[in-house]
């Protein structure tokens, strides 16, 4: 029995990290998603479930999602988030 998140996933092959830390994305996957030389990706990972993998997200796609969901460019949303984290809480100001 598999998790529903894995039901729609397809195996495209495997890659080996090169000497310079580079990874090759299989040609079939690059073609399917229009990945071209020079495309920028964000590399994300979380440790909550252990160090089992990484996630690559095309930067332009994530930027469009952020604009739709948060109403601003990625850089603006991150700046607002950082400002909120560093702002003293109202309880401490009283």
KEBA-770716 format. One record per residue (C-alpha): residue in three letters; z, y, x. Coordinates in pm, 1 decimal, padded with zeros to 6 digits. Example, Ala and Ser with C-alpha at 12.3 -4.5 7.8 and 13.67 -1.06 7.14 Angstrom:
2
<pafi code="ala" w="00780.0" v="-00450.0" u="01230.0"/>
<pafi code="ser" w="00714.0" v="-00106.0" u="01367.0"/>
This chain:
94
<pafi code="unk" w="00000.0" v="00000.0" u="00000.0"/>
<pafi code="unk" w="-00102.2" v="00334.2" u="00146.2"/>
<pafi code="unk" w="00014.6" v="00686.9" u="00080.1"/>
<pafi code="unk" w="-00221.5" v="00879.2" u="-00155.1"/>
<pafi code="unk" w="-00281.8" v="01139.5" u="00116.6"/>
<pafi code="unk" w="-00450.2" v="00872.1" u="00327.2"/>
<pafi code="unk" w="-00670.6" v="00733.3" u="00048.8"/>
<pafi code="unk" w="-00941.0" v="00997.9" u="00100.2"/>
<pafi code="unk" w="-00927.4" v="00997.9" u="00480.2"/>
<pafi code="unk" w="-01203.7" v="00848.4" u="00689.9"/>
<pafi code="unk" w="-01181.3" v="00717.8" u="01044.0"/>
<pafi code="unk" w="-01433.4" v="00895.7" u="01269.0"/>
<pafi code="unk" w="-01345.4" v="00738.7" u="01602.8"/>
<pafi code="unk" w="-01103.5" v="00813.0" u="01879.0"/>
<pafi code="unk" w="-01086.4" v="01064.4" u="02160.8"/>
<pafi code="unk" w="-00919.4" v="01080.1" u="02498.2"/>
<pafi code="unk" w="-00762.1" v="01396.2" u="02635.4"/>
<pafi code="unk" w="-00958.3" v="01504.5" u="02943.1"/>
<pafi code="unk" w="-00820.2" v="01636.5" u="03270.0"/>
<pafi code="unk" w="-00830.1" v="01993.4" u="03142.0"/>
<pafi code="unk" w="-00651.0" v="01903.2" u="02817.9"/>
<pafi code="unk" w="-00971.4" v="01903.4" u="02616.1"/>
<pafi code="unk" w="-01043.9" v="01668.9" u="02330.0"/>
<pafi code="unk" w="-01385.7" v="01567.1" u="02199.6"/>
<pafi code="unk" w="-01436.5" v="01584.3" u="01823.4"/>
<pafi code="unk" w="-01677.8" v="01307.9" u="01718.1"/>
<pafi code="unk" w="-02034.1" v="01428.4" u="01647.7"/>
<pafi code="unk" w="-02039.9" v="01295.7" u="01289.7"/>
<pafi code="unk" w="-01728.9" v="01498.1" u="01206.7"/>
<pafi code="unk" w="-01861.6" v="01813.9" u="01378.1"/>
<pafi code="unk" w="-02185.2" v="01787.5" u="01179.5"/>
<pafi code="unk" w="-02010.6" v="01718.4" u="00846.9"/>
<pafi code="unk" w="-01782.5" v="02022.1" u="00877.0"/>
<pafi code="unk" w="-02022.6" v="02255.1" u="01058.2"/>
<pafi code="unk" w="-01814.3" v="02273.1" u="01373.6"/>
<pafi code="unk" w="-02006.9" v="02446.5" u="01650.0"/>
<pafi code="unk" w="-01949.1" v="02545.6" u="02010.8"/>
<pafi code="unk" w="-01722.9" v="02850.2" u="02021.0"/>
<pafi code="unk" w="-01553.3" v="02789.0" u="01684.9"/>
<pafi code="unk" w="-01186.1" v="02882.4" u="01698.5"/>
<pafi code="unk" w="-00919.0" v="02640.5" u="01578.4"/>
<pafi code="unk" w="-00547.8" v="02676.6" u="01529.7"/>
<pafi code="unk" w="-00352.8" v="02382.4" u="01669.8"/>
<pafi code="unk" w="-00042.0" v="02309.7" u="01467.3"/>
<pafi code="unk" w="00230.6" v="02047.8" u="01483.2"/>
<pafi code="unk" w="00572.4" v="01990.0" u="01336.6"/>
<pafi code="unk" w="00861.4" v="01786.3" u="01462.5"/>
<pafi code="unk" w="01039.5" v="01718.0" u="01134.7"/>
<pafi code="unk" w="00875.8" v="01377.2" u="01100.6"/>
<pafi code="unk" w="00855.0" v="01312.3" u="01473.7"/>
<pafi code="unk" w="00580.3" v="01391.9" u="01717.6"/>
<pafi code="unk" w="00320.9" v="01167.3" u="01556.1"/>
<pafi code="unk" w="00023.0" v="01401.0" u="01545.1"/>
<pafi code="unk" w="-00138.2" v="01741.1" u="01549.2"/>
<pafi code="unk" w="-00342.6" v="01933.5" u="01297.0"/>
<pafi code="unk" w="-00653.5" v="02136.1" u="01377.8"/>
<pafi code="unk" w="-00750.4" v="02407.3" u="01131.4"/>
<pafi code="unk" w="-01060.4" v="02624.0" u="01162.2"/>
<pafi code="unk" w="-00924.8" v="02975.5" u="01209.1"/>
<pafi code="unk" w="-01177.1" v="03136.9" u="00972.2"/>
<pafi code="unk" w="-01091.3" v="02888.3" u="00696.2"/>
<pafi code="unk" w="-00716.9" v="02947.1" u="00733.8"/>
<pafi code="unk" w="-00776.9" v="03322.8" u="00731.6"/>
<pafi code="unk" w="-00958.2" v="03297.3" u="00397.2"/>
<pafi code="unk" w="-00678.9" v="03083.5" u="00252.8"/>
<pafi code="unk" w="-00415.1" v="03332.5" u="00368.9"/>
<pafi code="unk" w="-00610.2" v="03620.4" u="00215.3"/>
<pafi code="unk" w="-00635.9" v="03437.2" u="-00117.6"/>
<pafi code="unk" w="-00274.1" v="03322.6" u="-00130.0"/>
<pafi code="unk" w="-00085.5" v="03603.7" u="00042.3"/>
<pafi code="unk" w="-00314.9" v="03900.4" u="-00019.3"/>
<pafi code="unk" w="-00375.2" v="04004.0" u="00338.7"/>
<pafi code="unk" w="-00533.5" v="03913.3" u="00668.3"/>
<pafi code="unk" w="-00360.9" v="03641.5" u="00870.8"/>
<pafi code="unk" w="-00246.4" v="03890.2" u="01135.5"/>
<pafi code="unk" w="-00095.9" v="04119.8" u="00867.9"/>
<pafi code="unk" w="00084.0" v="03834.8" u="00693.2"/>
<pafi code="unk" w="00229.2" v="03708.8" u="01022.1"/>
<pafi code="unk" w="00339.1" v="04061.2" u="01116.6"/>
<pafi code="unk" w="00513.5" v="04104.8" u="00777.1"/>
<pafi code="unk" w="00681.5" v="03767.9" u="00820.9"/>
<pafi code="unk" w="00805.6" v="03856.8" u="01170.4"/>
<pafi code="unk" w="00934.0" v="04193.7" u="01046.8"/>
<pafi code="unk" w="01129.1" v="04023.5" u="00768.9"/>
<pafi code="unk" w="01281.3" v="03777.1" u="01016.7"/>
<pafi code="unk" w="01401.7" v="04054.0" u="01250.4"/>
<pafi code="unk" w="01520.3" v="04290.9" u="00977.9"/>
<pafi code="unk" w="01900.2" v="04285.2" u="00936.6"/>
<pafi code="unk" w="02006.4" v="04147.1" u="00602.2"/>
<pafi code="unk" w="02135.1" v="04389.9" u="00341.9"/>
<pafi code="unk" w="02472.4" v="04214.4" u="00343.6"/>
<pafi code="unk" w="02520.2" v="04296.4" u="00710.3"/>
<pafi code="unk" w="02434.2" v="04662.3" u="00654.5"/>
<pafi code="unk" w="02709.8" v="04716.1" u="00395.5"/>
